[in-house]
């Protein structure tokens, strides 16, 4: 069984925990840690975990709201850290006691009861990766911080039982915002962040009878509204509004289980 939760999902810090249980063993992966060490430990406690409950860390890219305390936390807890070689170089080629291990597009990674499938995305970072996580039966697609959808991205997440999907901005709200033109171009560009229209189109391609959870992630506080996102995802999924979870930028969301 897989369950997952978020400790934060926005520009102030991102962190997701994915847990797989098989018989008497449990594996917990921390995806990103864009927080201070103290804040990370407090938010882990909020979902019933301690720092020592984490088995490994995966860093998707080097931006501060994702890498945060990841290296320091891994060193403190003596955990292995996976990231792309490009991300490793971008953060100064750090060394941790338990090892930095390089993730590559299309190469599966075994972490206890979890199998990770990294895939490349279009984002303005050195070598960003997102993930599909599975335990042999359940599959979770984690898809945030990308500016556009490619066939490779679709192939990586189609068939997932749950999706954590970036819905960063409403295109009209971003265009009318107080942001300078250069920032609007970056956010809305091909290597920026996923707007609502693109996220809705992706979900439409990924709907299947076994899809259990859709979580909207990384919403902009200024350029999006939860109700816009929820209405759009519900319309493509064909489910009730209560079935769509919208991650809070600061609090994330509580545990969701994939049956």
Protein Blocks (a to p, Z undefined) as FASTA:
>chain_A
ZZdddfbdcjkbccddddddehjaccdddehjabcfklmmmmmmmnopafklpgbdcdfb
fcfklnmmmmmmmmmnopacdddfklmmmnopaadfkopadddehiacdehjbccddddd
ddddfbdcdddddehjaccdddehifbdcfklmmmmgopabdcdddfbafklmmmmmbdf
klmmmmmmmklccdfklmmmmmmmmgcfklmbdcdehiafklccfklmmmmmmmmnopaf
klpccddfklopaddddZZ
